[in-house]
Amino acid sequence: MLEIRWHARAGQGAITAAKVIAEAAMEEGKYIQAMPEYGPERSGAPIRAYNRISTAPIQVHSQVTAPGLVVVVDPTLVGTEDLLAGTDITATLLLNTPQTPGEVREQLKIRGRRIYTLDATRIALEEMGKNFPNTPLLGALSRATAEIRLEGVKDQVRRELGKKVTPEVLASNLRAVERGYREVRGEHTQGVQP
């Protein structure tokens, strides 16, 4: 079972991203969970969201306390929260930052753990004109984990946003997902096909 913990600020779309990932995995025949955790309900407040993805029925119904993957949507949370709490050296960190994985490893003094980085903010601003880094991170997550196919993620983005936004806005979101998949950087990307 893959357990994912998302770290973001309210309004950045982490809860929507967790839902999209869960539904994409479900379409691939996997068992899923997606749940939010709210602190103070105000824009910009730190929030968490969680996923569980499994090939077998999921018997656990609580917060994710030992994630195998930590996704950091807002890089300003680095240093303000213990982003790696509950992880072991086999965990993966996916961080929205212009830094390389090696720079992040050095800055945070991380041992073990696979690190992937993506300048999701830049991609979101270039493609959508708005700071919604969750969208490119969906593509990066697909590539970094190989748990969910990119096409499955894009199908769920179409379902989630298709009724809410114009075709142009939907197209920009899909481009952001694709760029996230192509542009994610990792120290351990050997064998992962773009």
N, C-alpha and C positions, 0 to 999 in steps of 0.2 A: 504494500500500500504506500502510495506517495502522499505525504502530508505537506501542505503548503501554507505558509503564513505570509500574508501581505502586510507591509507597513506603508502607510500613506497619511495624507491629511484629508480631512473631509472635503469633498468636492473634486477630488482628483480621479474618481472613477474606479477605485480599487474594489469596491463591492460589486460594481458592474463587471469588472474584469474577472473576479472570482466566479461570478455566475456564468459568464461566457465560457470560461475554461471548464467548469463543471458540465455544462450542457454539451460542449463539444466532446468531452470524454464519454458522456452518456450516449451520444449518437454513435460512438465507436463501440458500444456494448459494455462499457465499464460501469461500475457502481460508483456513485459520487455523493459528495456533500459540499455545500457552499454555505458559509454563515458569516455574518458580520459581527463585529464587536465595537460598539460605540462607547466613547467616553463622553465628554461634554458635547452636546449636539450643536456645534457651531462651525461655520465654515473655517477651515484652516486648522481645526483641532486634530491631533494625532488620532488615527483610527487603525484598526486591524481587521483583516478579513481572513478567512480560512477556507481551505479545500482539503478534501480527502478524495483520492482517486484509487480505485482498486479493481482487480479482476474478480474478486470474491465479495460477497455481501459484507457490508461494513457494520460492525456491532458496536462501535464506539460512537457516542453522541455527546461530545464535549468539545471544548476549545482544543486546538492543536497546541500541545505543549512541547513536543519534540519533533519539529518539522525537519523534513529531508530537504526542503527547498524554502529559502527565505527570499521574497521579492521586495525590494525597497523602491517604492514609487517616488518618494520624495527624498532627495539626498540630504536635505537639511536635518533629517532625523538621525543621521550618522553622528554619533557622539552625544545625542540627547536621550536615546533609548538603547537598551541592550538588545541589539538586533539579532545577535546570535544566541540568545538565551535558549537553553534546551536543546541546542544542536550538538552533534558530535562531529568528528573529523571527516565523516563521509557526507556531510550535508553540502548543499550547493547554495551559493549566494548569487543572486541576480540583482544588480544595482544600477539604477538610473544615474549615470555620471559620465562626463566626458573623459574621465581617467581610464587608463588601461587596467586590466585585472592585476597586473604586477604592482602598479602604483597603489591600488586599493589594498592589496595584501600587505605592502610595506606600511602604508598609513595606519591601517587598523591592527597591525601586528597579528595577522591571522595565520594560524598553522593548519595544515590539512585543508579540508573544504575546497571544493571547486568554486572558482569565482568567474562570473560572467558580467560584463559591463555593456551598457548601451547608453548612448546619449539620446534617451527617449524624449527629453524636453525639446532638444533641437529638432528632432524629426517631427514631433507634434506641431511645433510652431511653423516649420517649413511646409508641412503637408496640410494642416488644418487651420493654421493661423491662430490656434488656441493652445494653451498649456494643458493638454490632456495626455500625460505620458503613459497612462495605462494602456492605450491602444497599441503603440509600438512594442510595449513590454509583452503583450499577448503573443506577438510573433516571435520575440526573443525567447519566451518561455517554451514555445513549441519546439524551437530548434535546440535549446539547451537541455531539455529533458527527453525529447523524442517520445513523450507520453501521448501527445495529441498531435495529429497531423495538421499542417498549416491550413490545408483546405477546410478541415473541420472547424478550425478557429474562424476562418473567414466566413464560412456558412453561418456560424452563430452570430458573428458581428452583423451580418446581413439581417438575420432574424431579429436581433435585439434593437438595431437602429433603423432598419428599413421602414418601419411604420412611423418613426418619430422625426426623421430628418429628410432633407431634400436629397435627390439622387447625387448631387454634387458633393454634399457633405458626407454621404455614405461612401462615395468613391474615394474621398480624401482619407477617410478612416481606413479603408481597405489598403490603400497605398502605404499608410503608416504601419499597418500590421506587416505587410510584405517587407518593408524596409527594416523593421525590427528583426525580422527573421534573417535577412541578409546581412545586416550590419552588426549584430551582436558579436562581441569579442569574448573569447574565453581562452584560458590557459590549456584547457583540455577539450578542444573542439576537433581533435583528430577523429576521423570516421563519421563526423556529423556532416551530412551533405546539405549545402545551402539550397 
